[in-house]
Amino acid sequence: MWSERVVPGEPEIFVAWQQGAGDRTLLVIHGGPDWDHSYLRDPLEQLDCHLLLPDLRGCGRSGRVPEEEYHPDGVMRDLVRVLDVFGVKRADVLGHSYGGMVAQRFAITHPSRTRSLIVSGSSVLPLSPDAFADWPERDEILARQDDPWQREGLSPEECVRAEAFAAVHANIRRPDAVPGYLRRLEKIRFGAEWVRPFLAGTLVTPRLPDAAQRIAELDIPVLLLHGRQDMTFPVSLVEPTLELIPQAHAVVLEEAGHMAHVDEPDGYLRAVREFLASS
């Protein structure tokens, strides 16, 4: 059963949370970043541990800040505040997509608060210009994808929402998973607070230099959880990341795209559950 709480401060941070058994807490960081946490609830809500799913600053039901404060350092402070309010000393941290880079930054900058790290549908290593070379199916799907930013009369918020719906077939591999994914998208509170500095060229990436080396030095359990058909972060980066982080291991879901938890929820849940049980 999900509960909701607003963590006070500047800004207020909305958190969906679920009580679980034991003393383990999984902090889940959503992507976008101008989405909210809700698309990640299922299947993670089936885990037995405590769950904390915050909306990042400016996202969903969390508070807004001035444009210059949409910075990963501010997000780090927000996440620490969330853990403090919920009385969590150390959390297992899962980040999806953009949230995967946020989760890495949190583990690197706050090692005493991080018990383990799950990088889901994201990457530790930066993407090269030819990261998706020789994948004609991806090229065809993206060529057919509508670009709402080229339309006239749409607000930034409307563009973010329309872009999410336009990218369905790039993000979801299995056709039978598409209807359920569309229902998830309908429920998301999309915003445009982060896209404004992005369009202005002032947005700072959460990816830290030498992230792989710095994560390896933390000596914490690390799981790379990826869809083989991910068209946003290439699965080809998984193997070189494993070589740089000896304590990491990977689970690649063969029939999953960027939203692996939607394409293969059973395999996704099993991977997370087994990782938490062994770490």
C-alpha positions as a Markdown table, in Angstrom:
| # | Residue | x | y | z |
|---|---|---|---|---|
| 1 | Met | 0.0 | 0.0 | 0.0 |
| 2 | Trp | 1.5 | 3.3 | -1.1 |
| 3 | Ser | 1.6 | 6.3 | 1.2 |
| 4 | Glu | 2.5 | 9.9 | 0.4 |
| 5 | Arg | 4.6 | 12.5 | 2.2 |
| 6 | Val | 5.9 | 16.0 | 1.5 |
| 7 | Val | 9.4 | 16.5 | 2.8 |
| 8 | Pro | 9.7 | 20.1 | 4.0 |
| 9 | Gly | 12.4 | 22.5 | 2.8 |
| 10 | Glu | 13.4 | 24.5 | -0.2 |
| 11 | Pro | 12.0 | 23.0 | -2.3 |
| 12 | Glu | 9.4 | 20.7 | -0.8 |
| 13 | Ile | 10.0 | 17.2 | -2.1 |
| 14 | Phe | 7.0 | 14.9 | -2.7 |
| 15 | Val | 7.7 | 11.2 | -1.8 |
| 16 | Ala | 5.6 | 8.1 | -2.5 |
| 17 | Trp | 6.7 | 5.5 | 0.0 |
| 18 | Gln | 5.8 | 2.0 | 0.9 |
| 19 | Gln | 6.5 | 0.2 | 4.1 |
| 20 | Gly | 8.3 | -3.1 | 3.9 |
| 21 | Ala | 9.8 | -5.8 | 6.0 |
| 22 | Gly | 13.3 | -5.7 | 7.4 |
| 23 | Asp | 15.7 | -2.8 | 7.6 |
| 24 | Arg | 16.5 | -2.3 | 3.9 |
| 25 | Thr | 15.3 | 0.8 | 2.0 |
| 26 | Leu | 15.4 | 1.2 | -1.7 |
| 27 | Leu | 15.6 | 4.8 | -2.9 |
| 28 | Val | 14.3 | 5.0 | -6.5 |
| 29 | Ile | 15.3 | 7.9 | -8.7 |
| 30 | His | 13.2 | 8.6 | -11.8 |
| 31 | Gly | 14.3 | 9.7 | -15.2 |
| 32 | Gly | 13.1 | 12.4 | -17.6 |
| 33 | Pro | 14.0 | 14.4 | -15.7 |
| 34 | Asp | 10.7 | 16.3 | -16.4 |
| 35 | Trp | 8.7 | 13.2 | -15.5 |
| 36 | Asp | 7.6 | 12.0 | -12.1 |
| 37 | His | 8.2 | 8.8 | -10.2 |
| 38 | Ser | 5.0 | 7.1 | -11.0 |
| 39 | Tyr | 6.0 | 5.1 | -14.1 |
| 40 | Leu | 8.5 | 3.2 | -11.9 |
| 41 | Arg | 6.1 | 2.0 | -9.2 |
| 42 | Asp | 5.2 | -1.3 | -11.0 |
| 43 | Pro | 6.8 | -3.8 | -10.5 |
| 44 | Leu | 9.0 | -2.4 | -7.8 |
| 45 | Glu | 6.0 | -2.2 | -5.4 |
| 46 | Gln | 6.2 | -6.0 | -5.2 |
| 47 | Leu | 9.5 | -5.9 | -3.3 |
| 48 | Asp | 9.5 | -6.6 | 0.4 |
| 49 | Cys | 11.9 | -3.8 | 1.4 |
| 50 | His | 11.0 | -0.2 | 2.3 |
| 51 | Leu | 10.5 | 1.9 | -0.9 |
| 52 | Leu | 11.1 | 5.7 | -1.3 |
| 53 | Leu | 10.2 | 7.2 | -4.7 |
| 54 | Pro | 10.7 | 11.0 | -4.7 |
| 55 | Asp | 9.8 | 13.4 | -7.4 |
| 56 | Leu | 12.9 | 15.4 | -8.2 |
| 57 | Arg | 12.9 | 19.1 | -7.6 |
| 58 | Gly | 10.6 | 20.8 | -10.2 |
| 59 | Cys | 9.0 | 17.5 | -11.2 |
| 60 | Gly | 5.6 | 16.0 | -10.4 |
| 61 | Arg | 4.3 | 17.3 | -7.1 |
| 62 | Ser | 7.7 | 18.5 | -5.8 |
| 63 | Gly | 8.4 | 22.3 | -5.4 |
| 64 | Arg | 9.8 | 24.5 | -8.1 |
| 65 | Val | 13.0 | 26.5 | -7.8 |
| 66 | Pro | 14.6 | 29.3 | -9.8 |
| 67 | Glu | 16.0 | 28.1 | -13.2 |
| 68 | Glu | 19.6 | 28.3 | -12.1 |
| 69 | Glu | 18.9 | 25.9 | -9.2 |
| 70 | Tyr | 18.0 | 23.0 | -11.5 |
| 71 | His | 21.4 | 21.5 | -10.8 |
| 72 | Pro | 22.5 | 18.0 | -9.7 |
| 73 | Asp | 24.1 | 19.4 | -6.6 |
| 74 | Gly | 20.7 | 20.6 | -5.4 |
| 75 | Val | 19.2 | 17.2 | -6.2 |
| 76 | Met | 21.9 | 15.6 | -4.0 |
| 77 | Arg | 20.8 | 17.8 | -1.1 |
| 78 | Asp | 17.2 | 17.0 | -1.7 |
| 79 | Leu | 17.9 | 13.2 | -1.6 |
| 80 | Val | 19.9 | 13.5 | 1.6 |
| 81 | Arg | 17.0 | 15.4 | 3.1 |
| 82 | Val | 14.5 | 12.7 | 2.0 |
| 83 | Leu | 16.7 | 10.0 | 3.7 |
| 84 | Asp | 17.0 | 12.1 | 6.9 |
| 85 | Val | 13.3 | 12.7 | 7.2 |
| 86 | Phe | 12.6 | 9.0 | 6.8 |
| 87 | Gly | 15.3 | 8.1 | 9.2 |
| 88 | Val | 17.4 | 6.1 | 6.7 |
| 89 | Lys | 21.1 | 6.0 | 7.4 |
| 90 | Arg | 22.1 | 4.0 | 4.3 |
| 91 | Ala | 19.9 | 3.1 | 1.3 |
| 92 | Asp | 20.1 | 0.9 | -1.7 |
| 93 | Val | 19.9 | 3.3 | -4.6 |
| 94 | Leu | 18.2 | 2.6 | -8.0 |
| 95 | Gly | 18.2 | 5.1 | -10.8 |
| 96 | His | 16.5 | 4.8 | -14.1 |
| 97 | Ser | 17.7 | 6.6 | -17.3 |
| 98 | Tyr | 18.6 | 10.2 | -16.3 |
| 99 | Gly | 18.0 | 9.0 | -12.8 |
| 100 | Gly | 20.7 | 6.4 | -13.3 |
| 101 | Met | 23.3 | 9.1 | -13.6 |
| 102 | Val | 21.8 | 10.9 | -10.6 |
| 103 | Ala | 22.1 | 7.7 | -8.6 |
| 104 | Gln | 25.7 | 7.3 | -9.6 |
| 105 | Arg | 26.5 | 10.9 | -8.5 |
| 106 | Phe | 24.7 | 10.3 | -5.2 |
| 107 | Ala | 26.8 | 7.1 | -4.5 |
| 108 | Ile | 30.0 | 8.9 | -5.4 |
| 109 | Thr | 29.3 | 12.1 | -3.4 |
| 110 | His | 27.5 | 10.4 | -0.5 |
| 111 | Pro | 29.2 | 7.0 | 0.0 |
| 112 | Ser | 28.2 | 6.8 | 3.7 |
| 113 | Arg | 24.5 | 7.0 | 2.7 |
| 114 | Thr | 24.7 | 4.4 | -0.1 |
| 115 | Arg | 24.6 | 0.7 | 0.6 |
| 116 | Ser | 24.4 | -0.5 | -3.0 |
| 117 | Leu | 23.8 | 0.9 | -6.5 |
| 118 | Ile | 21.5 | -0.2 | -9.3 |
| 119 | Val | 22.0 | 1.5 | -12.7 |
| 120 | Ser | 18.8 | 0.8 | -14.7 |
| 121 | Gly | 18.4 | 1.6 | -18.4 |
| 122 | Ser | 21.3 | 4.1 | -18.1 |
| 123 | Ser | 25.1 | 4.1 | -18.4 |
| 124 | Val | 28.1 | 4.8 | -16.3 |
| 125 | Leu | 30.3 | 5.5 | -19.3 |
| 126 | Pro | 29.5 | 8.4 | -21.6 |
| 127 | Leu | 27.9 | 7.7 | -25.0 |
| 128 | Ser | 30.1 | 8.0 | -28.1 |
| 129 | Pro | 28.8 | 9.5 | -31.3 |
| 130 | Asp | 28.7 | 6.1 | -33.0 |
| 131 | Ala | 27.1 | 4.3 | -30.0 |
| 132 | Phe | 24.2 | 3.1 | -32.1 |
| 133 | Ala | 26.0 | 2.5 | -35.4 |
| 134 | Asp | 24.7 | -0.3 | -37.6 |
| 135 | Trp | 21.2 | -0.6 | -36.0 |
| 136 | Pro | 18.9 | 0.1 | -38.9 |
| 137 | Glu | 15.8 | -0.8 | -36.9 |
| 138 | Arg | 16.5 | 2.0 | -34.5 |
| 139 | Asp | 17.2 | 4.5 | -37.3 |
| 140 | Glu | 13.8 | 3.6 | -38.9 |
| 141 | Ile | 11.9 | 4.0 | -35.6 |
| 142 | Leu | 13.4 | 7.3 | -34.8 |
| 143 | Ala | 12.9 | 8.6 | -38.4 |
| 144 | Arg | 9.2 | 7.9 | -38.0 |
| 145 | Gln | 9.0 | 9.5 | -34.6 |
| 146 | Asp | 7.1 | 12.8 | -34.4 |
| 147 | Asp | 9.1 | 15.8 | -33.0 |
| 148 | Pro | 6.7 | 18.0 | -31.0 |
| 149 | Trp | 9.4 | 20.6 | -30.6 |
| 150 | Gln | 9.0 | 21.4 | -34.3 |
| 151 | Arg | 5.3 | 22.1 | -33.9 |
| 152 | Glu | 4.0 | 25.7 | -33.4 |
| 153 | Gly | 1.8 | 26.7 | -30.5 |
| 154 | Leu | 2.8 | 24.0 | -28.0 |
| 155 | Ser | 4.1 | 25.0 | -24.5 |
| 156 | Pro | 7.3 | 23.4 | -23.3 |
| 157 | Glu | 5.2 | 21.3 | -20.9 |
| 158 | Glu | 3.0 | 20.1 | -23.8 |
| 159 | Cys | 6.2 | 19.3 | -25.8 |
| 160 | Val | 7.6 | 17.1 | -23.0 |
| 161 | Arg | 4.4 | 15.2 | -22.7 |
| 162 | Ala | 4.0 | 14.8 | -26.5 |
| 163 | Glu | 7.6 | 13.7 | -26.8 |
| 164 | Ala | 7.0 | 10.9 | -24.2 |
| 165 | Phe | 4.1 | 9.6 | -26.2 |
| 166 | Ala | 5.9 | 9.9 | -29.5 |
| 167 | Ala | 8.8 | 7.8 | -28.2 |
| 168 | Val | 6.7 | 4.8 | -27.1 |
| 169 | His | 7.9 | 2.5 | -29.9 |
| 170 | Ala | 11.5 | 3.5 | -29.3 |
| 171 | Asn | 11.2 | 2.8 | -25.5 |
| 172 | Ile | 9.0 | -0.3 | -25.5 |
| 173 | Arg | 10.1 | -3.5 | -27.3 |
| 174 | Arg | 7.1 | -5.8 | -26.8 |
| 175 | Pro | 3.9 | -4.8 | -28.7 |
| 176 | Asp | 1.7 | -6.3 | -26.0 |
| 177 | Ala | 3.3 | -4.1 | -23.4 |
| 178 | Val | 2.4 | -0.9 | -25.2 |
| 179 | Pro | -1.2 | -0.5 | -24.0 |
| 180 | Gly | -0.1 | -0.7 | -20.3 |
| 181 | Tyr | 2.7 | 1.7 | -20.9 |
| 182 | Leu | 0.4 | 4.2 | -22.5 |
| 183 | Arg | -1.8 | 4.0 | -19.4 |
| 184 | Arg | 1.3 | 4.8 | -17.3 |
| 185 | Leu | 2.1 | 7.8 | -19.4 |
| 186 | Glu | -1.4 | 9.2 | -19.0 |
| 187 | Lys | -0.9 | 9.3 | -15.2 |
| 188 | Ile | 2.5 | 11.1 | -15.2 |
| 189 | Arg | 2.6 | 14.7 | -14.2 |
| 190 | Phe | 4.9 | 16.0 | -16.9 |
| 191 | Gly | 6.7 | 19.4 | -16.5 |
| 192 | Ala | 9.3 | 21.5 | -18.2 |
| 193 | Glu | 11.4 | 23.0 | -15.5 |
| 194 | Trp | 14.5 | 21.0 | -16.4 |
| 195 | Val | 14.1 | 21.4 | -20.2 |
| 196 | Arg | 14.3 | 25.2 | -20.0 |
| 197 | Pro | 17.9 | 25.3 | -18.9 |
| 198 | Phe | 18.6 | 22.4 | -21.3 |
| 199 | Leu | 17.3 | 24.5 | -24.2 |
| 200 | Ala | 19.2 | 27.5 | -22.9 |
| 201 | Gly | 22.4 | 25.4 | -22.9 |
| 202 | Thr | 23.0 | 25.9 | -19.2 |
| 203 | Leu | 22.0 | 22.5 | -17.8 |
| 204 | Val | 24.7 | 20.7 | -16.0 |
| 205 | Thr | 25.0 | 16.9 | -16.5 |
| 206 | Pro | 24.8 | 14.7 | -13.4 |
| 207 | Arg | 27.5 | 12.5 | -14.9 |
| 208 | Leu | 30.7 | 12.9 | -13.0 |
| 209 | Pro | 34.2 | 12.6 | -14.7 |
| 210 | Asp | 35.8 | 9.2 | -14.1 |
| 211 | Ala | 32.5 | 7.8 | -12.7 |
| 212 | Ala | 33.4 | 4.2 | -13.3 |
| 213 | Gln | 36.7 | 4.5 | -11.5 |
| 214 | Arg | 35.2 | 6.4 | -8.6 |
| 215 | Ile | 32.3 | 3.8 | -8.2 |
| 216 | Ala | 34.9 | 1.0 | -8.3 |
| 217 | Glu | 36.7 | 2.7 | -5.4 |
| 218 | Leu | 33.6 | 2.8 | -3.3 |
| 219 | Asp | 33.6 | -1.1 | -3.2 |
| 220 | Ile | 29.9 | -1.4 | -2.9 |
| 221 | Pro | 27.7 | -3.9 | -4.8 |
| 222 | Val | 26.7 | -2.6 | -8.2 |
| 223 | Leu | 24.0 | -4.0 | -10.6 |
| 224 | Leu | 23.8 | -2.9 | -14.3 |
| 225 | Leu | 20.2 | -3.7 | -15.3 |
| 226 | His | 19.6 | -3.2 | -19.0 |
| 227 | Gly | 17.4 | -4.1 | -21.9 |
| 228 | Arg | 19.1 | -5.6 | -24.9 |
| 229 | Gln | 17.0 | -3.4 | -27.2 |
| 230 | Asp | 17.5 | -0.1 | -25.3 |
| 231 | Met | 17.6 | 2.7 | -27.9 |
| 232 | Thr | 18.5 | 5.4 | -25.4 |
| 233 | Phe | 21.5 | 4.0 | -23.6 |
| 234 | Pro | 23.3 | 1.3 | -25.6 |
| 235 | Val | 23.8 | -2.2 | -24.1 |
| 236 | Ser | 27.3 | -2.2 | -25.7 |
| 237 | Leu | 28.4 | -0.1 | -22.8 |
| 238 | Val | 27.7 | -2.8 | -20.2 |
| 239 | Glu | 30.7 | -5.0 | -20.8 |
| 240 | Pro | 33.3 | -2.2 | -20.7 |
| 241 | Thr | 31.7 | -0.9 | -17.5 |
| 242 | Leu | 32.0 | -4.4 | -15.9 |
| 243 | Glu | 35.7 | -4.4 | -16.8 |
| 244 | Leu | 36.2 | -1.0 | -14.9 |
| 245 | Ile | 34.1 | -1.9 | -11.9 |
| 246 | Pro | 35.2 | -5.4 | -10.7 |
| 247 | Gln | 32.5 | -5.7 | -8.0 |
| 248 | Ala | 29.7 | -5.0 | -10.5 |
| 249 | His | 27.6 | -7.5 | -12.3 |
| 250 | Ala | 25.0 | -7.2 | -15.0 |
| 251 | Val | 21.6 | -8.5 | -16.0 |
| 252 | Val | 20.5 | -7.9 | -19.6 |
| 253 | Leu | 16.9 | -8.6 | -20.4 |
| 254 | Glu | 16.8 | -9.8 | -24.0 |
| 255 | Glu | 13.3 | -8.7 | -25.1 |
| 256 | Ala | 13.4 | -5.4 | -23.3 |
| 257 | Gly | 13.9 | -1.8 | -24.4 |
| 258 | His | 14.6 | 1.4 | -22.5 |
| 259 | Met | 11.6 | 0.7 | -20.2 |
| 260 | Ala | 12.8 | -2.8 | -19.2 |
| 261 | His | 10.6 | -2.8 | -16.2 |
| 262 | Val | 7.6 | -2.6 | -18.5 |
| 263 | Asp | 8.8 | -5.0 | -21.2 |
| 264 | Glu | 10.0 | -7.7 | -18.9 |
| 265 | Pro | 8.6 | -6.9 | -15.4 |
| 266 | Asp | 9.1 | -10.4 | -14.0 |
| 267 | Gly | 12.7 | -10.6 | -15.1 |
| 268 | Tyr | 13.3 | -7.0 | -13.9 |
| 269 | Leu | 11.8 | -7.7 | -10.5 |
| 270 | Arg | 13.7 | -10.9 | -10.1 |
| 271 | Ala | 17.0 | -9.2 | -10.9 |
| 272 | Val | 16.4 | -6.5 | -8.4 |
| 273 | Arg | 15.2 | -8.9 | -5.7 |
| 274 | Glu | 18.2 | -11.3 | -6.1 |
| 275 | Phe | 20.7 | -8.4 | -6.1 |
| 276 | Leu | 19.3 | -7.0 | -2.9 |
| 277 | Ala | 19.2 | -10.4 | -1.3 |
| 278 | Ser | 22.9 | -11.0 | -2.1 |
| 279 | Ser | 24.3 | -7.6 | -1.4 |
